[in-house]
């Protein structure tokens, strides 16, 4: 049984706070089209690419798989990748800023209740700061950063999930051990990152990840709609080790 009471909740963003992946996919396709590329990611393709964490990493992965013979392989730091990803981010944030994507059921209520109860809140994500700002600025208001004590993202944690870096940095900045926290994820790569950081994890699968294997999660639920702060304390307290 854990000897440390629950003190903090650490949230992934894409797929967890909001089911954003469809809009990400469409924004990628629009960026490709504007760049004169004939790449188009359908839903099944994107479901596979979800396993590659990070937008620049997905673009580079795709190019390496589909480049012409003799063409140089792109990396996540290639100028072409950075340009494409910047275009995609601008498209995505414009759409999200217009309210295209709401938070998932129960998320805003649980965040507000957890904060009011004294639980500390953090974000640990592989998405970029403009994406987070667009989503949460619209959903929680311009002071959304006041909700979260720590925000770790693609800029602060360059090693992408399933590497645990983003969670380890969040824990370090909060001065907490993993057994004092709960993580919230929607994908197998996110779950693997949280588990590697020794965090008990609640998983709410999204449209693109519902088929994945979430063995090792503390709980797997369709959403946070019926989850209360009291339940979180009970689940945390009942877990073994």
Secondary structure, 3 states (H helix, E strand, C coil): CCCCCCCEEEECCECCCECCHHHHHHHHHHHHHHCCCCCCCCHHHHHHHCCCCCHHHHHHHHHHHHCCCCCCCCCCCCHHHHHHHHHHHHHHHHHHHCCCCCCCCCHHHHHHHHHHHCCEEEEECCCCHHHHHHHHHHHHCCCHHHHCCEEECCCCCCCCCCCCHHHHHHHHHHCCCHHHEEEEECCHHHHHHHHHCCCEEEECCCCCCCCCCCCCCCEECCCCCCCCHHHHHHHHHHCCC
